[in-house]
Amino acid sequence: MNLRRSCLSLALCLASLEVSAAKVACDVVVRSEPTILLIAPTDSPYEVKKLDFDNGFRFAAQLLKDPLKLKTYVYFDSKDRYVLIHSASQRLEDMTCGKKLGENTVYSPKLELELSYTCQLVCEPS
């Protein structure tokens, strides 16, 4: 009986821990090679994390604190500058930790080049 009561108490304590989204992890795949980009929340609309790939792609992402929103951008190198070819924005207030936020595949202007990515909330006890 005491073991059952102890297990129940432990379960209730764990369930009552408050969990908050600390970061977003984006798994970006180019040429079947995955790269993970961790994005921390920011108040600044100008703070962006980015990855440049040698085949001309650039992946950039931003996690705004208020409202909690993930913005992702894919660019392609066009001679002397990067050109935006895909952007997405998703509010995350009601999202579950660890749940994927969708799968995206972006094709470049050049033949047979693609970048795919999926992101998810990474949560930590607060």
Backbone atoms as SQL, in Angstrom:
CREATE TABLE atoms (id INTEGER PRIMARY KEY, chain TEXT, resi INTEGER, resn TEXT, atom TEXT, x REAL, y REAL, z REAL);
INSERT INTO atoms VALUES
  (1, 'A', 1, 'MET', 'N', 0.823, -1.198, 0.000),
  (2, 'A', 1, 'MET', 'CA', 0.000, 0.000, 0.000),
  (3, 'A', 1, 'MET', 'C', 0.868, 1.264, 0.000),
  (4, 'A', 2, 'ASN', 'N', 1.917, 1.276, 0.830),
  (5, 'A', 2, 'ASN', 'CA', 2.799, 2.448, 0.876),
  (6, 'A', 2, 'ASN', 'C', 3.518, 2.665, -0.446),
  (7, 'A', 3, 'LEU', 'N', 3.892, 1.570, -1.110),
  (8, 'A', 3, 'LEU', 'CA', 4.558, 1.688, -2.406),
  (9, 'A', 3, 'LEU', 'C', 3.615, 2.313, -3.434),
  (10, 'A', 4, 'ARG', 'N', 2.368, 1.882, -3.436),
  (11, 'A', 4, 'ARG', 'CA', 1.396, 2.446, -4.368),
  (12, 'A', 4, 'ARG', 'C', 1.170, 3.926, -4.082),
  (13, 'A', 5, 'ARG', 'N', 1.060, 4.281, -2.809),
  (14, 'A', 5, 'ARG', 'CA', 0.868, 5.683, -2.417),
  (15, 'A', 5, 'ARG', 'C', 2.081, 6.519, -2.805),
  (16, 'A', 6, 'SER', 'N', 3.290, 5.969, -2.618),
  (17, 'A', 6, 'SER', 'CA', 4.516, 6.684, -2.993),
  (18, 'A', 6, 'SER', 'C', 4.580, 6.900, -4.497),
  (19, 'A', 7, 'CYS', 'N', 4.217, 5.855, -5.249),
  (20, 'A', 7, 'CYS', 'CA', 4.215, 5.991, -6.714),
  (21, 'A', 7, 'CYS', 'C', 3.206, 7.032, -7.169),
  (22, 'A', 8, 'LEU', 'N', 2.039, 7.044, -6.547),
  (23, 'A', 8, 'LEU', 'CA', 1.016, 8.030, -6.889),
  (24, 'A', 8, 'LEU', 'C', 1.494, 9.438, -6.564),
  (25, 'A', 9, 'SER', 'N', 2.122, 9.619, -5.410),
  (26, 'A', 9, 'SER', 'CA', 2.646, 10.936, -5.031),
  (27, 'A', 9, 'SER', 'C', 3.711, 11.402, -6.009),
  (28, 'A', 10, 'LEU', 'N', 4.604, 10.491, -6.395),
  (29, 'A', 10, 'LEU', 'CA', 5.652, 10.840, -7.349),
  (30, 'A', 10, 'LEU', 'C', 5.044, 11.234, -8.698),
  (31, 'A', 11, 'ALA', 'N', 4.059, 10.482, -9.147),
  (32, 'A', 11, 'ALA', 'CA', 3.401, 10.786, -10.426),
  (33, 'A', 11, 'ALA', 'C', 2.730, 12.158, -10.378),
  (34, 'A', 12, 'LEU', 'N', 2.075, 12.482, -9.277),
  (35, 'A', 12, 'LEU', 'CA', 1.422, 13.785, -9.146),
  (36, 'A', 12, 'LEU', 'C', 2.444, 14.913, -9.126),
  (37, 'A', 13, 'CYS', 'N', 3.570, 14.689, -8.454),
  (38, 'A', 13, 'CYS', 'CA', 4.619, 15.715, -8.423),
  (39, 'A', 13, 'CYS', 'C', 5.181, 15.963, -9.819),
  (40, 'A', 14, 'LEU', 'N', 5.440, 14.875, -10.557),
  (41, 'A', 14, 'LEU', 'CA', 5.977, 15.025, -11.907),
  (42, 'A', 14, 'LEU', 'C', 4.971, 15.708, -12.825),
  (43, 'A', 15, 'ALA', 'N', 3.711, 15.385, -12.670),
  (44, 'A', 15, 'ALA', 'CA', 2.671, 15.987, -13.514),
  (45, 'A', 15, 'ALA', 'C', 2.509, 17.467, -13.225),
  (46, 'A', 16, 'SER', 'N', 2.820, 17.883, -12.003),
  (47, 'A', 16, 'SER', 'CA', 2.628, 19.285, -11.651),
  (48, 'A', 16, 'SER', 'C', 3.812, 20.169, -12.027),
  (49, 'A', 17, 'LEU', 'N', 4.933, 19.564, -12.496),
  (50, 'A', 17, 'LEU', 'CA', 6.065, 20.374, -12.931),
  (51, 'A', 17, 'LEU', 'C', 5.643, 21.229, -14.117),
  (52, 'A', 18, 'GLU', 'N', 5.943, 22.485, -14.060),
  (53, 'A', 18, 'GLU', 'CA', 5.604, 23.371, -15.165),
  (54, 'A', 18, 'GLU', 'C', 6.660, 23.234, -16.250),
  (55, 'A', 19, 'VAL', 'N', 6.222, 23.065, -17.467),
  (56, 'A', 19, 'VAL', 'CA', 7.139, 22.901, -18.591),
  (57, 'A', 19, 'VAL', 'C', 6.966, 24.093, -19.514),
  (58, 'A', 20, 'SER', 'N', 8.095, 24.640, -19.966),
  (59, 'A', 20, 'SER', 'CA', 8.017, 25.770, -20.887),
  (60, 'A', 20, 'SER', 'C', 8.937, 25.513, -22.070),
  (61, 'A', 21, 'ALA', 'N', 8.599, 26.089, -23.203),
  (62, 'A', 21, 'ALA', 'CA', 9.434, 25.933, -24.395),
  (63, 'A', 21, 'ALA', 'C', 10.686, 26.770, -24.223),
  (64, 'A', 22, 'ALA', 'N', 11.819, 26.097, -24.167),
  (65, 'A', 22, 'ALA', 'CA', 13.069, 26.813, -24.014),
  (66, 'A', 22, 'ALA', 'C', 13.672, 27.138, -25.367),
  (67, 'A', 23, 'LYS', 'N', 13.511, 26.233, -26.325),
  (68, 'A', 23, 'LYS', 'CA', 14.125, 26.389, -27.639),
  (69, 'A', 23, 'LYS', 'C', 13.286, 25.666, -28.674),
  (70, 'A', 24, 'VAL', 'N', 13.653, 25.895, -29.914),
  (71, 'A', 24, 'VAL', 'CA', 13.120, 25.109, -31.025),
  (72, 'A', 24, 'VAL', 'C', 14.328, 24.476, -31.706),
  (73, 'A', 25, 'ALA', 'N', 14.210, 23.203, -32.026),
  (74, 'A', 25, 'ALA', 'CA', 15.252, 22.493, -32.760),
  (75, 'A', 25, 'ALA', 'C', 14.746, 22.228, -34.170),
  (76, 'A', 26, 'CYS', 'N', 15.513, 22.676, -35.154),
  (77, 'A', 26, 'CYS', 'CA', 15.158, 22.423, -36.552),
  (78, 'A', 26, 'CYS', 'C', 16.173, 21.447, -37.137),
  (79, 'A', 27, 'ASP', 'N', 15.663, 20.380, -37.720),
  (80, 'A', 27, 'ASP', 'CA', 16.481, 19.371, -38.379),
  (81, 'A', 27, 'ASP', 'C', 16.447, 19.695, -39.868),
  (82, 'A', 28, 'VAL', 'N', 17.574, 20.188, -40.385),
  (83, 'A', 28, 'VAL', 'CA', 17.659, 20.634, -41.773),
  (84, 'A', 28, 'VAL', 'C', 18.470, 19.594, -42.550),
  (85, 'A', 29, 'VAL', 'N', 17.921, 19.128, -43.669),
  (86, 'A', 29, 'VAL', 'CA', 18.561, 18.073, -44.445),
  (87, 'A', 29, 'VAL', 'C', 18.882, 18.585, -45.848),
  (88, 'A', 30, 'VAL', 'N', 20.169, 18.483, -46.208),
  (89, 'A', 30, 'VAL', 'CA', 20.646, 18.806, -47.549),
  (90, 'A', 30, 'VAL', 'C', 21.534, 17.644, -47.983),
  (91, 'A', 31, 'ARG', 'N', 21.268, 17.090, -49.172),
  (92, 'A', 31, 'ARG', 'CA', 22.032, 15.929, -49.690),
  (93, 'A', 31, 'ARG', 'C', 21.983, 14.741, -48.720),
  (94, 'A', 32, 'SER', 'N', 20.848, 14.520, -48.111),
  (95, 'A', 32, 'SER', 'CA', 20.640, 13.421, -47.151),
  (96, 'A', 32, 'SER', 'C', 21.502, 13.546, -45.897),
  (97, 'A', 33, 'GLU', 'N', 22.065, 14.723, -45.649),
  (98, 'A', 33, 'GLU', 'CA', 22.882, 14.955, -44.458),
  (99, 'A', 33, 'GLU', 'C', 22.133, 15.909, -43.530),
  (100, 'A', 34, 'PRO', 'N', 21.724, 15.420, -42.343),
  (101, 'A', 34, 'PRO', 'CA', 20.988, 16.281, -41.410),
  (102, 'A', 34, 'PRO', 'C', 21.915, 17.193, -40.603),
  (103, 'A', 35, 'THR', 'N', 21.440, 18.391, -40.350),
  (104, 'A', 35, 'THR', 'CA', 22.106, 19.351, -39.477),
  (105, 'A', 35, 'THR', 'C', 21.048, 19.900, -38.543),
  (106, 'A', 36, 'ILE', 'N', 21.356, 19.974, -37.253),
  (107, 'A', 36, 'ILE', 'CA', 20.384, 20.485, -36.292),
  (108, 'A', 36, 'ILE', 'C', 20.749, 21.917, -35.910),
  (109, 'A', 37, 'LEU', 'N', 19.755, 22.798, -35.981),
  (110, 'A', 37, 'LEU', 'CA', 19.917, 24.191, -35.580),
  (111, 'A', 37, 'LEU', 'C', 19.011, 24.439, -34.380),
  (112, 'A', 38, 'LEU', 'N', 19.602, 24.845, -33.254),
  (113, 'A', 38, 'LEU', 'CA', 18.829, 25.180, -32.056),
  (114, 'A', 38, 'LEU', 'C', 18.588, 26.677, -32.033),
  (115, 'A', 39, 'ILE', 'N', 17.339, 27.064, -31.853),
  (116, 'A', 39, 'ILE', 'CA', 16.966, 28.468, -31.861),
  (117, 'A', 39, 'ILE', 'C', 16.408, 28.840, -30.490),
  (118, 'A', 40, 'ALA', 'N', 17.036, 29.797, -29.833),
  (119, 'A', 40, 'ALA', 'CA', 16.573, 30.280, -28.533),
  (120, 'A', 40, 'ALA', 'C', 15.591, 31.428, -28.741),
  (121, 'A', 41, 'PRO', 'N', 14.657, 31.610, -27.813),
  (122, 'A', 41, 'PRO', 'CA', 13.701, 32.724, -27.935),
  (123, 'A', 41, 'PRO', 'C', 14.411, 34.075, -27.857),
  (124, 'A', 42, 'THR', 'N', 13.861, 35.044, -28.558),
  (125, 'A', 42, 'THR', 'CA', 14.434, 36.387, -28.563),
  (126, 'A', 42, 'THR', 'C', 13.319, 37.427, -28.548),
  (127, 'A', 43, 'ASP', 'N', 13.648, 38.603, -28.045),
  (128, 'A', 43, 'ASP', 'CA', 12.730, 39.744, -28.094),
  (129, 'A', 43, 'ASP', 'C', 12.959, 40.574, -29.351),
  (130, 'A', 44, 'SER', 'N', 14.136, 40.408, -29.958),
  (131, 'A', 44, 'SER', 'CA', 14.516, 41.232, -31.097),
  (132, 'A', 44, 'SER', 'C', 14.009, 40.655, -32.418),
  (133, 'A', 45, 'PRO', 'N', 13.335, 41.466, -33.218),
  (134, 'A', 45, 'PRO', 'CA', 12.893, 40.988, -34.534),
  (135, 'A', 45, 'PRO', 'C', 14.051, 40.859, -35.531),
  (136, 'A', 46, 'TYR', 'N', 15.264, 41.258, -35.129),
  (137, 'A', 46, 'TYR', 'CA', 16.415, 41.224, -36.024),
  (138, 'A', 46, 'TYR', 'C', 17.373, 40.070, -35.734),
  (139, 'A', 47, 'GLU', 'N', 17.171, 39.374, -34.626),
  (140, 'A', 47, 'GLU', 'CA', 18.061, 38.267, -34.260),
  (141, 'A', 47, 'GLU', 'C', 17.594, 36.990, -34.961),
  (142, 'A', 48, 'VAL', 'N', 18.457, 36.462, -35.839),
  (143, 'A', 48, 'VAL', 'CA', 18.130, 35.285, -36.637),
  (144, 'A', 48, 'VAL', 'C', 19.325, 34.337, -36.601),
  (145, 'A', 49, 'LYS', 'N', 19.052, 33.032, -36.441),
  (146, 'A', 49, 'LYS', 'CA', 20.105, 32.009, -36.527),
  (147, 'A', 49, 'LYS', 'C', 20.089, 31.485, -37.954),
  (148, 'A', 50, 'LYS', 'N', 21.288, 31.192, -38.509),
  (149, 'A', 50, 'LYS', 'CA', 21.311, 30.748, -39.898),
  (150, 'A', 50, 'LYS', 'C', 22.364, 29.670, -40.130),
  (151, 'A', 51, 'LEU', 'N', 22.123, 28.898, -41.179),
  (152, 'A', 51, 'LEU', 'CA', 23.051, 27.878, -41.666),
  (153, 'A', 51, 'LEU', 'C', 23.268, 28.116, -43.150),
  (154, 'A', 52, 'ASP', 'N', 24.513, 28.151, -43.591),
  (155, 'A', 52, 'ASP', 'CA', 24.824, 28.255, -45.009),
  (156, 'A', 52, 'ASP', 'C', 25.353, 26.906, -45.484),
  (157, 'A', 53, 'PHE', 'N', 24.862, 26.453, -46.635),
  (158, 'A', 53, 'PHE', 'CA', 25.289, 25.178, -47.201),
  (159, 'A', 53, 'PHE', 'C', 26.064, 25.424, -48.484),
  (160, 'A', 54, 'ASP', 'N', 26.991, 24.525, -48.799),
  (161, 'A', 54, 'ASP', 'CA', 27.866, 24.735, -49.955),
  (162, 'A', 54, 'ASP', 'C', 27.177, 24.541, -51.304),
  (163, 'A', 55, 'ASN', 'N', 25.929, 24.094, -51.313),
  (164, 'A', 55, 'ASN', 'CA', 25.223, 23.960, -52.590),
  (165, 'A', 55, 'ASN', 'C', 24.343, 25.174, -52.904),
  (166, 'A', 56, 'GLY', 'N', 24.488, 26.250, -52.113),
  (167, 'A', 56, 'GLY', 'CA', 23.781, 27.499, -52.408),
  (168, 'A', 56, 'GLY', 'C', 22.620, 27.825, -51.493),
  (169, 'A', 57, 'PHE', 'N', 22.192, 26.876, -50.664),
  (170, 'A', 57, 'PHE', 'CA', 21.083, 27.139, -49.752),
  (171, 'A', 57, 'PHE', 'C', 21.543, 27.857, -48.486),
  (172, 'A', 58, 'ARG', 'N', 20.651, 28.644, -47.941),
  (173, 'A', 58, 'ARG', 'CA', 20.791, 29.220, -46.595),
  (174, 'A', 58, 'ARG', 'C', 19.468, 28.991, -45.885),
  (175, 'A', 59, 'PHE', 'N', 19.541, 28.429, -44.667),
  (176, 'A', 59, 'PHE', 'CA', 18.359, 28.244, -43.832),
  (177, 'A', 59, 'PHE', 'C', 18.496, 29.200, -42.651),
  (178, 'A', 60, 'ALA', 'N', 17.445, 29.941, -42.359),
  (179, 'A', 60, 'ALA', 'CA', 17.457, 30.877, -41.240),
  (180, 'A', 60, 'ALA', 'C', 16.167, 30.702, -40.439),
  (181, 'A', 61, 'ALA', 'N', 16.262, 30.942, -39.128),
  (182, 'A', 61, 'ALA', 'CA', 15.080, 30.790, -38.279),
  (183, 'A', 61, 'ALA', 'C', 15.156, 31.768, -37.110),
  (184, 'A', 62, 'GLN', 'N', 13.979, 32.086, -36.611),
  (185, 'A', 62, 'GLN', 'CA', 13.844, 33.035, -35.506),
  (186, 'A', 62, 'GLN', 'C', 12.689, 32.565, -34.618),
  (187, 'A', 63, 'LEU', 'N', 12.894, 32.628, -33.305),
  (188, 'A', 63, 'LEU', 'CA', 11.853, 32.280, -32.345),
  (189, 'A', 63, 'LEU', 'C', 11.548, 33.518, -31.509),
  (190, 'A', 64, 'LEU', 'N', 10.413, 34.147, -31.790),
  (191, 'A', 64, 'LEU', 'CA', 10.012, 35.346, -31.053),
  (192, 'A', 64, 'LEU', 'C', 9.313, 34.942, -29.758),
  (193, 'A', 65, 'LYS', 'N', 9.587, 35.687, -28.682),
  (194, 'A', 65, 'LYS', 'CA', 9.005, 35.380, -27.368),
  (195, 'A', 65, 'LYS', 'C', 7.534, 35.751, -27.261),
  (196, 'A', 66, 'ASP', 'N', 7.189, 36.954, -27.719),
  (197, 'A', 66, 'ASP', 'CA', 5.839, 37.437, -27.489),
  (198, 'A', 66, 'ASP', 'C', 5.265, 38.059, -28.756),
  (199, 'A', 67, 'PRO', 'N', 4.346, 37.411, -29.425),
  (200, 'A', 67, 'PRO', 'CA', 3.798, 36.092, -29.125),
  (201, 'A', 67, 'PRO', 'C', 4.802, 35.021, -29.512),
  (202, 'A', 68, 'LEU', 'N', 4.708, 33.841, -28.891),
  (203, 'A', 68, 'LEU', 'CA', 5.629, 32.752, -29.191),
  (204, 'A', 68, 'LEU', 'C', 5.383, 32.305, -30.622),
  (205, 'A', 69, 'LYS', 'N', 6.345, 32.633, -31.498),
  (206, 'A', 69, 'LYS', 'CA', 6.165, 32.393, -32.935),
  (207, 'A', 69, 'LYS', 'C', 7.497, 31.986, -33.546),
  (208, 'A', 70, 'LEU', 'N', 7.463, 30.934, -34.360),
  (209, 'A', 70, 'LEU', 'CA', 8.637, 30.490, -35.105),
  (210, 'A', 70, 'LEU', 'C', 8.528, 30.997, -36.535),
  (211, 'A', 71, 'LYS', 'N', 9.597, 31.641, -37.003),
  (212, 'A', 71, 'LYS', 'CA', 9.671, 32.086, -38.388),
  (213, 'A', 71, 'LYS', 'C', 10.857, 31.382, -39.036),
  (214, 'A', 72, 'THR', 'N', 10.623, 30.786, -40.213),
  (215, 'A', 72, 'THR', 'CA', 11.699, 30.121, -40.937),
  (216, 'A', 72, 'THR', 'C', 11.811, 30.705, -42.340),
  (217, 'A', 73, 'TYR', 'N', 13.048, 30.710, -42.837),
  (218, 'A', 73, 'TYR', 'CA', 13.342, 31.284, -44.151),
  (219, 'A', 73, 'TYR', 'C', 14.333, 30.382, -44.879),
  (220, 'A', 74, 'VAL', 'N', 14.131, 30.193, -46.173),
  (221, 'A', 74, 'VAL', 'CA', 15.105, 29.486, -47.002),
  (222, 'A', 74, 'VAL', 'C', 15.478, 30.428, -48.142),
  (223, 'A', 75, 'TYR', 'N', 16.795, 30.575, -48.318),
  (224, 'A', 75, 'TYR', 'CA', 17.342, 31.434, -49.367),
  (225, 'A', 75, 'TYR', 'C', 18.170, 30.587, -50.314),
  (226, 'A', 76, 'PHE', 'N', 18.381, 31.123, -51.528),
  (227, 'A', 76, 'PHE', 'CA', 19.299, 30.486, -52.459),
  (228, 'A', 76, 'PHE', 'C', 20.259, 31.535, -52.989),
  (229, 'A', 77, 'ASP', 'N', 21.534, 31.166, -53.069),
  (230, 'A', 77, 'ASP', 'CA', 22.582, 32.082, -53.511),
  (231, 'A', 77, 'ASP', 'C', 22.437, 32.337, -55.013),
  (232, 'A', 78, 'SER', 'N', 22.191, 33.587, -55.343),
  (233, 'A', 78, 'SER', 'CA', 22.010, 33.977, -56.741),
  (234, 'A', 78, 'SER', 'C', 23.097, 34.970, -57.123),
  (235, 'A', 79, 'LYS', 'N', 24.205, 34.438, -57.589),
  (236, 'A', 79, 'LYS', 'CA', 25.369, 35.212, -58.027),
  (237, 'A', 79, 'LYS', 'C', 25.971, 36.026, -56.889),
  (238, 'A', 80, 'ASP', 'N', 25.448, 37.215, -56.595),
  (239, 'A', 80, 'ASP', 'CA', 26.084, 38.085, -55.604),
  (240, 'A', 80, 'ASP', 'C', 25.243, 38.316, -54.346),
  (241, 'A', 81, 'ARG', 'N', 24.102, 37.610, -54.220),
  (242, 'A', 81, 'ARG', 'CA', 23.266, 37.805, -53.031),
  (243, 'A', 81, 'ARG', 'C', 22.356, 36.600, -52.828),
  (244, 'A', 82, 'TYR', 'N', 21.862, 36.456, -51.603),
  (245, 'A', 82, 'TYR', 'CA', 20.891, 35.407, -51.310),
  (246, 'A', 82, 'TYR', 'C', 19.480, 35.920, -51.597),
  (247, 'A', 83, 'VAL', 'N', 18.685, 35.079, -52.250),
  (248, 'A', 83, 'VAL', 'CA', 17.316, 35.430, -52.620),
  (249, 'A', 83, 'VAL', 'C', 16.365, 34.532, -51.833),
  (250, 'A', 84, 'LEU', 'N', 15.378, 35.135, -51.195),
  (251, 'A', 84, 'LEU', 'CA', 14.385, 34.395, -50.432),
  (252, 'A', 84, 'LEU', 'C', 13.515, 33.571, -51.377),
  (253, 'A', 85, 'ILE', 'N', 13.442, 32.231, -51.121),
  (254, 'A', 85, 'ILE', 'CA', 12.586, 31.388, -51.958),
  (255, 'A', 85, 'ILE', 'C', 11.490, 30.694, -51.146),
  (256, 'A', 86, 'HIS', 'N', 11.540, 30.786, -49.808),
  (257, 'A', 86, 'HIS', 'CA', 10.498, 30.188, -48.973),
  (258, 'A', 86, 'HIS', 'C', 10.518, 30.853, -47.603),
  (259, 'A', 87, 'SER', 'N', 9.340, 31.156, -47.074),
  (260, 'A', 87, 'SER', 'CA', 9.247, 31.629, -45.695),
  (261, 'A', 87, 'SER', 'C', 7.987, 31.043, -45.069),
  (262, 'A', 88, 'ALA', 'N', 8.053, 30.821, -43.762),
  (263, 'A', 88, 'ALA', 'CA', 6.906, 30.281, -43.030),
  (264, 'A', 88, 'ALA', 'C', 6.897, 30.895, -41.643),
  (265, 'A', 89, 'SER', 'N', 5.699, 31.012, -41.081),
  (266, 'A', 89, 'SER', 'CA', 5.520, 31.571, -39.748),
  (267, 'A', 89, 'SER', 'C', 4.474, 30.727, -39.034),
  (268, 'A', 90, 'GLN', 'N', 4.769, 30.366, -37.781),
  (269, 'A', 90, 'GLN', 'CA', 3.841, 29.512, -37.047),
  (270, 'A', 90, 'GLN', 'C', 3.805, 29.921, -35.579),
  (271, 'A', 91, 'ARG', 'N', 2.602, 30.182, -35.070),
  (272, 'A', 91, 'ARG', 'CA', 2.420, 30.483, -33.644),
  (273, 'A', 91, 'ARG', 'C', 2.514, 29.180, -32.870),
  (274, 'A', 92, 'LEU', 'N', 3.151, 29.240, -31.700),
  (275, 'A', 92, 'LEU', 'CA', 3.451, 28.015, -30.962),
  (276, 'A', 92, 'LEU', 'C', 2.814, 27.938, -29.582),
  (277, 'A', 93, 'GLU', 'N', 1.935, 28.861, -29.226),
  (278, 'A', 93, 'GLU', 'CA', 1.383, 28.864, -27.874),
  (279, 'A', 93, 'GLU', 'C', 0.730, 27.545, -27.484),
  (280, 'A', 94, 'ASP', 'N', 0.037, 26.901, -28.399),
  (281, 'A', 94, 'ASP', 'CA', -0.711, 25.682, -28.088),
  (282, 'A', 94, 'ASP', 'C', 0.000, 24.412, -28.529),
  (283, 'A', 95, 'MET', 'N', 1.256, 24.500, -28.899),
  (284, 'A', 95, 'MET', 'CA', 1.972, 23.325, -29.386),
  (285, 'A', 95, 'MET', 'C', 2.479, 22.476, -28.227),
  (286, 'A', 96, 'THR', 'N', 2.600, 21.186, -28.461),
  (287, 'A', 96, 'THR', 'CA', 3.075, 20.238, -27.475),
  (288, 'A', 96, 'THR', 'C', 4.579, 20.057, -27.622),
  (289, 'A', 97, 'CYS', 'N', 5.260, 19.961, -26.495),
  (290, 'A', 97, 'CYS', 'CA', 6.706, 19.748, -26.514),
  (291, 'A', 97, 'CYS', 'C', 7.034, 18.437, -27.214),
  (292, 'A', 98, 'GLY', 'N', 8.030, 18.471, -28.096),
  (293, 'A', 98, 'GLY', 'CA', 8.462, 17.284, -28.803),
  (294, 'A', 98, 'GLY', 'C', 7.673, 16.975, -30.061),
  (295, 'A', 99, 'LYS', 'N', 6.546, 17.634, -30.277),
  (296, 'A', 99, 'LYS', 'CA', 5.734, 17.379, -31.472),
  (297, 'A', 99, 'LYS', 'C', 6.330, 18.129, -32.660),
  (298, 'A', 100, 'LYS', 'N', 6.438, 17.440, -33.779),
  (299, 'A', 100, 'LYS', 'CA', 6.977, 18.074, -34.988),
  (300, 'A', 100, 'LYS', 'C', 6.017, 19.145, -35.480),
  (301, 'A', 101, 'LEU', 'N', 6.576, 20.238, -35.980),
  (302, 'A', 101, 'LEU', 'CA', 5.784, 21.380, -36.412),
  (303, 'A', 101, 'LEU', 'C', 5.501, 21.356, -37.909),
  (304, 'A', 102, 'GLY', 'N', 5.715, 20.228, -38.542),
  (305, 'A', 102, 'GLY', 'CA', 5.467, 20.112, -39.977),
  (306, 'A', 102, 'GLY', 'C', 6.744, 19.783, -40.717),
  (307, 'A', 103, 'GLU', 'N', 6.598, 19.203, -41.871),
  (308, 'A', 103, 'GLU', 'CA', 7.738, 18.876, -42.722),
  (309, 'A', 103, 'GLU', 'C', 7.677, 19.744, -43.966),
  (310, 'A', 104, 'ASN', 'N', 8.805, 20.309, -44.336),
  (311, 'A', 104, 'ASN', 'CA', 8.871, 21.227, -45.469),
  (312, 'A', 104, 'ASN', 'C', 9.996, 20.805, -46.398),
  (313, 'A', 105, 'THR', 'N', 9.741, 20.849, -47.694),
  (314, 'A', 105, 'THR', 'CA', 10.773, 20.607, -48.697),
  (315, 'A', 105, 'THR', 'C', 10.762, 21.779, -49.660),
  (316, 'A', 106, 'VAL', 'N', 11.945, 22.337, -49.888),
  (317, 'A', 106, 'VAL', 'CA', 12.081, 23.504, -50.755),
  (318, 'A', 106, 'VAL', 'C', 13.049, 23.147, -51.880),
  (319, 'A', 107, 'TYR', 'N', 12.649, 23.446, -53.091),
  (320, 'A', 107, 'TYR', 'CA', 13.475, 23.160, -54.254),
  (321, 'A', 107, 'TYR', 'C', 14.151, 24.449, -54.716),
  (322, 'A', 108, 'SER', 'N', 15.398, 24.325, -55.134),
  (323, 'A', 108, 'SER', 'CA', 16.147, 25.500, -55.579),
  (324, 'A', 108, 'SER', 'C', 15.827, 25.811, -57.036),
  (325, 'A', 109, 'PRO', 'N', 16.223, 26.994, -57.491),
  (326, 'A', 109, 'PRO', 'CA', 16.054, 27.315, -58.907),
  (327, 'A', 109, 'PRO', 'C', 16.918, 26.419, -59.804),
  (328, 'A', 110, 'LYS', 'N', 17.980, 25.834, -59.237),
  (329, 'A', 110, 'LYS', 'CA', 18.827, 24.924, -60.017),
  (330, 'A', 110, 'LYS', 'C', 18.227, 23.527, -59.983),
  (331, 'A', 111, 'LEU', 'N', 18.463, 22.771, -61.014),
  (332, 'A', 111, 'LEU', 'CA', 17.898, 21.435, -61.175),
  (333, 'A', 111, 'LEU', 'C', 18.393, 20.464, -60.094),
  (334, 'A', 112, 'GLU', 'N', 17.453, 19.729, -59.503),
  (335, 'A', 112, 'GLU', 'CA', 17.711, 18.636, -58.578),
  (336, 'A', 112, 'GLU', 'C', 18.398, 19.040, -57.272),
  (337, 'A', 113, 'LEU', 'N', 18.191, 20.234, -56.788),
  (338, 'A', 113, 'LEU', 'CA', 18.696, 20.626, -55.475),
  (339, 'A', 113, 'LEU', 'C', 17.503, 20.876, -54.571),
  (340, 'A', 114, 'GLU', 'N', 17.549, 20.301, -53.367),
  (341, 'A', 114, 'GLU', 'CA', 16.455, 20.525, -52.425),
  (342, 'A', 114, 'GLU', 'C', 16.989, 20.582, -51.004),
  (343, 'A', 115, 'LEU', 'N', 16.224, 21.269, -50.170),
  (344, 'A', 115, 'LEU', 'CA', 16.476, 21.376, -48.741),
  (345, 'A', 115, 'LEU', 'C', 15.161, 21.017, -48.057),
  (346, 'A', 116, 'SER', 'N', 15.232, 20.152, -47.062),
  (347, 'A', 116, 'SER', 'CA', 14.018, 19.848, -46.308),
  (348, 'A', 116, 'SER', 'C', 14.291, 20.104, -44.839),
  (349, 'A', 117, 'TYR', 'N', 13.246, 20.462, -44.110),
  (350, 'A', 117, 'TYR', 'CA', 13.413, 20.724, -42.684),
  (351, 'A', 117, 'TYR', 'C', 12.130, 20.441, -41.932),
  (352, 'A', 118, 'THR', 'N', 12.310, 20.116, -40.673),
  (353, 'A', 118, 'THR', 'CA', 11.211, 19.985, -39.730),
  (354, 'A', 118, 'THR', 'C', 11.719, 20.512, -38.393),
  (355, 'A', 119, 'CYS', 'N', 10.836, 21.146, -37.642),
  (356, 'A', 119, 'CYS', 'CA', 11.220, 21.738, -36.363),
  (357, 'A', 119, 'CYS', 'C', 10.320, 21.176, -35.264),
  (358, 'A', 120, 'GLN', 'N', 10.788, 21.278, -34.022),
  (359, 'A', 120, 'GLN', 'CA', 9.980, 20.861, -32.887),
  (360, 'A', 120, 'GLN', 'C', 10.375, 21.662, -31.656),
  (361, 'A', 121, 'LEU', 'N', 9.416, 21.815, -30.744),
  (362, 'A', 121, 'LEU', 'CA', 9.688, 22.479, -29.474),
  (363, 'A', 121, 'LEU', 'C', 10.568, 21.584, -28.612),
  (364, 'A', 122, 'VAL', 'N', 11.572, 22.166, -27.994),
  (365, 'A', 122, 'VAL', 'CA', 12.406, 21.474, -27.017),
  (366, 'A', 122, 'VAL', 'C', 12.086, 22.096, -25.681),
  (367, 'A', 123, 'CYS', 'N', 11.500, 21.331, -24.773),
  (368, 'A', 123, 'CYS', 'CA', 11.027, 21.882, -23.515),
  (369, 'A', 123, 'CYS', 'C', 11.886, 21.437, -22.338),
  (370, 'A', 124, 'GLU', 'N', 11.970, 22.318, -21.360),
  (371, 'A', 124, 'GLU', 'CA', 12.718, 22.058, -20.147),
  (372, 'A', 124, 'GLU', 'C', 11.848, 22.445, -18.963),
  (373, 'A', 125, 'PRO', 'N', 12.021, 21.772, -17.829),
  (374, 'A', 125, 'PRO', 'CA', 11.263, 22.193, -16.631),
  (375, 'A', 125, 'PRO', 'C', 11.667, 23.619, -16.240),
  (376, 'A', 126, 'SER', 'N', 10.701, 24.409, -15.821),
  (377, 'A', 126, 'SER', 'CA', 11.028, 25.792, -15.424),
  (378, 'A', 126, 'SER', 'C', 10.978, 25.955, -13.939);
